[in-house]
Amino acid sequence: MDKNKRKYWLMAVGGMLLGVCLTLVLSSLYHKSSSNDFCMSCHYHPDSDATWKLSSHYNNPSGTKTDCAACHLPPEGSIEHFTVKAKTGLRDVWSFLTKKKEDIDWDAKGELDHATHIVFNESCKECHINLLPDGITDEGITAHLYYQENEEKYDLQCISCHLNAGHFNPDYQHSALKSIVEDVIDNLFNYSEPAELTSFSNFTETVPGTGVTLSMVAVPGGTFQMGSDKKEPFRAEDEGPVRNVTVSSFFMGEVEVTWRQYWAFYKDTMSEGRVAPEDVYEHNSRTDIDAVSGPTPPFGNPDQGWGMGDRPAITMTYYGAQTFCQWLSLKTGKTYRLPTEAEWEYAARGGSSTPYFFDGKTKKFLKDTTTINTYVIYDKNSRSRSHTPSEVKANPFGLKNMLGNVMEYCSDWYAEDAYSKLSDGAVDPKGPEVGTEHVVRGGLYSADASRVRSAARDHTRHDEWLKTDPQMPKSIWWYSDVKGIGFRVVCEVPEEIKQ
């Protein structure tokens, strides 16, 4: 063999050996970079390792352990696996180098909205091949059959119901609650009489048979411009055209209905009732409280582990909110109901005609949040959860959290073109006569400044908010897939004290 051929052979063999060595090195680095220790070296969630070791993916009877990469990357062997691994790695390194971990909202990163982007359903199904194994409960069979039938329809993921499978959360539950939380209900003292109204002024309602009260604010009637001008920043098309609207005086809850108040209703009316409220209730013609059916147990922990007491009650359906108002009416002899959309916006504005009832512009709040933080619980100060009303100042009418914290039901059906069909100068309008979704107003704890303006509108999404409820029929009382929805009540002014 001549020297040139020998040289080429040596180079080829050397290249092959170098390639093999490089492959082995890269393979070793690849596998090491998928280890738990490597992930934790820059993905520094303070509790991720501890909560993982408490979860069913580590602490289970079989002794099987599921590692970080098995859940947070697509299945091995796919192109997506490598591209996601590269993107995730670069993102985590960037966060490690540029962010302080105390500034990261770790609670928000544990929520389902975020988890769906970092957990891959195909990886779940790679291990959990049999969804109906021996020993599964009847509830589990029902839930998994529902998943198989509706996975594509609702874009369901395994973590839609098993959010705590990889990282244990003691406050998370995705099954029917077995009992109510007794410690939020004052059983030591019950009022015997409701509050007596003798004038149009603020009053405290006392609910007979319970230990709860509601602070009601007297909102004097008036005329205002409902909706937003086309020049208002971040305006949506359903906020116009602007109409002059007059509303009569009414009383409104100072804050959203609290857990303490809603649990009193729950305890007083617990039943399996399935009769629509309008079929069982006519105000002033019935005084028997049994005429109002009460809610069934909620699905999961309805407070999301954030706490109850004076925090706003959340996750109830429009039906549940409406029925609470009817229960309160029968208990007190007054007419309580949900506010109309016109009443809600009039009350929220507090006499203002600007985007907010306080000074400031939406774009300004992107830089300086001092003012808005004083009045609104929203994405910049909420830490991804609701708060007690004591943490903000009231608007000019004396109402708290009108623009944030949780969205609030209105009695109106929603229509995108509702204002165009509303006559200018309308008095006490009640919205469209028919519809499929109801109006919700006020933004919520995860909304940005553009969505907590006084004129901002939104609506229920009934099917979407029930997509992971496997019960048949689905609950008419509680939503399984929305957290930032609640309500406040309006009390009509009795004829004898009207201004």
N, C-alpha and C positions, 0 to 999 in steps of 0.2 A: 504494500500500500504506500503510495507516494506521500510526501510530506503534507501536500495540500489537503488530500483526503483525510489524512490523520488529524490535521488541524481542524477541519470541518466537523469530523466525528467528535473530537474532544470538546469543541464549542457546543455541539448539539447536546452531548451528554451533560456538559456543565450547565447548559441552559435548562435542561430537564430537571437536573438536581436542584438548581436555583429555584425553578418554578415550583417543585415539590416542597422545598423548604419554605418558600414564600406562602404557598397555599396552607401549609401546616401552621405557620405563624399567624396568618390572617384568620384561619379557622379557629385557632386558639383564642385570638383576640375577639373574634365574633362571639364565641360562646361565653367568654369572660364578660363581655360587654352586655350580655343578656342575664347575668347573674343578679341576684337580689342586692348583694353588697355593692356591685358596680352601679346599679340604679340609684341606690341610696347615697352614693358618694356625691352626687350633685342634685338629685331629685329629693330635696331635703324637707319633705313634709314632716313636721315634728312628731306626728302620731301614727304615721302610715305603717311603720314596722310593728308597733304595739297592737294596733287595731287589726292588722292582718293576722297576727298570731292568735287573736281572739276569735277570728272569723271561722266559718265552716270550711274555708279553703285551706286552713291550717289545723284548726282544732276540731277534729271530727273522729268518729268511732273507727273508721277504716284506717286511719293513720296516713292517708294520702295528703300530700302537700302540693299546692298549686302556687307557682312562683309568679313574680311580677309580669314577666314577658308573656306568659301563657294567657293572660287576660288583656294586657294593654297593647298587644300586637296582634295582627291577623295571623292565621295559621302559618306555620313554617312551610317553605317550599313555594310560596306564591310571590309574585313580583311586588304585590302590595305590602307583604311582610317587610321586605327590604326598604321600600320607599318610606313606609311609615316609621320604621326603625331609625332611618337617617333623619327624617324631619323631627321626630320626637327627641332624638338625642341632641340635635342642634338647638332645639327650643329650650330644652332643659339646661344645657350648658350656658346658653345666653341668659336665662333667668338666674342661674347660679352666679354669673359674673356681674350682672347689672341690677339685681333686685335684692332687697332685704327681706328675709323670710317673715319678719314681724309685720311687714306692710302687705303681705299677701292675704287675701280673704280665703282662708282655708275652708271655712264653712261653705262658701259658695262652690268651691271645687268638689265638695262632697254631695252636692245636689244633683238630681237626675239630669237636669238640663246640661250640665257640664260632663257628667259621667258618660252620657251617650256618645260623646266625641272621643273618649279615650278608652272605652271598652268595646270589644268587637264581638258581635253576636255569633259570627261563624266560629270564633275561638271557643265560645261557651259550648256550642253544639258539637265541637270536635271531641270534647270529653263527655258531655252529657248526651249520649246517643239515644238512650232510652228515657223518654220523658214520663213513662208510666211504669216505673220499677215496682217490684214486690215491696209491700210495706208502706206505699204512699197512701196518704189519708184521702178520704172522700173529697175534702176541700181541694187537695192537691190535684186530684184527678179532674175535677171540674175546671180548675184554673188552667191546667195544661192542655186540656181539650179546647178550652176557649182560646188559648194562645195559638194552637195549631190552626184553628179555623180563622183567626183574625190577624195573624202575624203581618201579612202584606197589607191588609185593609187599613190597619191603624199604625203600621210601621212599628210594631211592638218589638222590644228587645228583652232578652232574659232579665236584664237589670231593671226593666220597668217594674218588676215585682220583687226582684232579689237584689236590691241596691246594697244591702249590707252583707252579701255573700263573700266579697273580697276584703272588706274592711268593716269590722263589727261596729254597729251604732246602736247603743241600748235604747235610743229614743225612736228607732225605726221599727215599723210593723206594717205588714201588708196582709192583714186578715181582719175579720170583723172583731171590733173591740168587745170584750166580754162584759165589762161593767163600766159605769161612769166613774169619774174621778171625784170621790166624795169630798176630798179636802178643799175643793173650790166652792163648796156650797155651805153657807152658814146655816147650820141646823139648830143653833142655840137660841135664835130669836126669829119669830115670824111676825110680820105686820098683819094687823087685823082689818085695817081700812086703807083704801087708796087715798091719794092726795086730793084735797078739795080745791077746786079752781074757783077763785072769786074775782080774779082780775087777769088781764093780759100781761103777765110778767113771768119771769123765769120761775120754775118750780121744780121740786124734787118728787118724782113719782115713787110711791111706796106700793109694792106689789103684794096684795093680801095672800097669806098662806106661804110666803117666802120671806127670806131675810134680805132681799135685794132691792135696790133703788135705781132709778134712772134720772140723771140730771137733764132737764128739758129747758131749752133756750127759746124765749119768745122772739120770733123773727117777724118784724112788722112788714106788711105787704108793700108792694111798690112796683114800679115799672123799670125795666132794664133792657139792655140790648143783648139778646141771646145769640151766642155764636161768636165767631171771630172774623175780623176783617181780612181780606185777601193779602194785606201787607204784613200780617202778623207772622213772625218767623215760626217755621215748623208747623204751620197751619195745615190741616187735612181738609179734603173736599167736603167731608160730611159735617163740617162745622159751619156751613153757611148755606144760603145767604143769611146775613144778620137780620134778626127780626126784633121789633119792639114788642115786648111781652109784659103783661101785668099779672102778678100773682097776689092772691089774698094772704092775709096774715096766717101764720101757723107756728106751732111749736116743733122744734127739731132736737134730737138727741145731741147733747154737747159732744159726745164721742161715739164711735162705732159701738154697736152692741158687744159687750164683753163676754168672755167665757163664763164668768160668774153668773151673769144674767141668762145666758143661753142654757147653761146646765140646769138652772132652776126650772126653766121651761121643759127641758128634757126630763128631769126627774118628776115633774108634775103631770106629764102627759105620756109617759112611756107606753108605747103600744106597737102593734104590728099594723096599724091603720093604713089602708091604701085608698081611702076615699078622698077625692079632691076637695080642698078647703071650701070652694064655692058651693059645693053640694051639701055641706054640713053646717054652714055658718051664715046667719043673718043677724047683723048687729042690732042689739036692743030687743030682738024677738026671742033670743035664747040667753039664759044666764047660767045654764049648766055647763061647767067646764069640760065635761066628758064629750061635748059636741065637737071638740077639736081633737083630732087624732095627733099623737105625738110621734117623734122620730124613732126609727129603729136604731140599733147601735151603729156608730160610724165605722167606716172601713179604714183600719189602721189607726195611728195616733193622730187625731185631727189637729192637734196643736204643733205637730212636727217636732216635738221635744223642745220648743222655744219657751214654754211656760204658759200657764193659763191665767186665772185670776182676772186682772184688769186689762190683759192684752185683748185685742179684738178677736171675737169668735170668727173662725174661718172654715172654709171648705163645705159649708152647707149649700144646698141648691137654692134656687130662687123659690121653689116650693117650700123649703124649710124656713127661709126668711119670711115669706108671706104668712106661713102658719104661725110663726112666733108672734107676728103682729096681731093676728086674730086671737091668739091665746091671751096676749096682753090686753086687748080690748075687752075681752070677757072678764078678765080678772079685775079690771079697774073701772069698767062702765064707761070708758071714754072710747073715742075712735082712733086707734093707732093703725098706721099703715106704712108702706114704703113711700118715699117721696117721688113725686113726678120728676121728670128730667128738668123741667123748667124750675121747679122749686129747688132742686138740688143746685143748679148752676147759680140761681139767684142767691142762695144761701152761701155758696162757696165764694162768690165774688165779694160779698160783704159791702156792697155799694161801689165797688171799683169797676172800671171798664178796661183795665189793662190785662196783659196775659196772666198776671198773678195779683193777689190782693195786697201784696207788699211791693216795695220799690225794687226794681231790677229788671233786666232783660235776660232772656234765655241764654244768649251767647256769653253774657258776662259771667254767668254761673259756671261756665266751663273753666274759668280761671280763678274766680273768688267765690267760694261757696258759703261764706260767713252768714250772709243774710238768709239764703234759702234753707240752710241747716237749722235756723232758728224756728222755722215754721213747718217744714216738710220732712217726712221720713221717706227717703228715696235711695237710689242706688249708691250715692256717694257717702251716705252716713248710716245705712241700715245694717251693714254686715249680713246682708241676705236673709233678713228675717223681720217680722213685725216687731213693733215696740209699744210700750205703754203710752197712753196719751199725755202723761205728765212730762214727757221729754220735749214737747214742742209748745210754742205759744199759740194762742187762739187767734182767729181772724177778727175783723171788726165787729161781727155779730156775736162773738164769744164761742165760736165752734172750733174744735181742734181736729187736726188731721184730715181736713176736707180734701186736700190735694195730694195726699200720699198715704203711706202705711199699708192700707189694703184697698182694693177697688170696692165700690159700694153699689148694690143693686138699686135701680130705679124701677118704678112700676110700669114705665112705657115699654112697648115693643120697639125694637130697634129697626130703623130704616135709614139707609145712607142718604136718601133725599128727603128726610123728614122735614127739614127746615124750609125746603122749597115748596112744600105743600102746606106750610103753616102760614096763616094769614098774618100780615103785619098788624100789630095792635091786639093780638089774641089775648084773651083773659083766661087764666088757669088752664092752659092746654094740657092734654093728656097723651099726646102722641098718636101714632097710627092705631087703628081699631084692631088690626090683626097683624101677626108676624110669626116668626119662628124662633127668634132670639130676643132677649131683653137687654135694655140699655144698662151698662155699668159705667160709673164715673169715678174720677178721683185718682187714677193712677195707683201704683203700689210700691212696695219697698224695693223692687228691682227695676223700676222705671227710671229713665233719665229725665233731666229737667224739661225736655220738650214734651213729655207725656204727662206731666203733672200741672199743665196750664189749666186755668179755670174752664176754658172752652173745650178742652180735649175730650173726645168721646170714644167709647169702646162698647163692646157687647159680649154677651155670654157665648160660649162655644160648647154647647151642651154635650154633643157626642164626643168631641175631643177631650172634654174634661172627665169623661167616664170610660175612656178607652181601656184602662187596665182593671176595671171592676168586672170580675168574672161571674158575678151573681146573676141568676136568672129568676125573675127579672132584675135588671139593674136597680140600684138604690134610687128612690125618688127623694131621699133626704140629704145624701152626702155625695160630694164629688171625690173621685179617687186621684184626679190628675191636675188639680189646680190648688195652689196654696194661698195666693194673695187675693181672696175674694171674701167679702163680709158685707155688712150693711149697717145703716143707722135708721132709726124710726122717726116718723113724723106723727104728731098728735094734732087732730083737727081742733079748731077753736070752737067751743060750745056756743050756741046761738046767744045764750044769756050774757056772755061777756065779750062778744065781738065788738071791735072798736067802731 
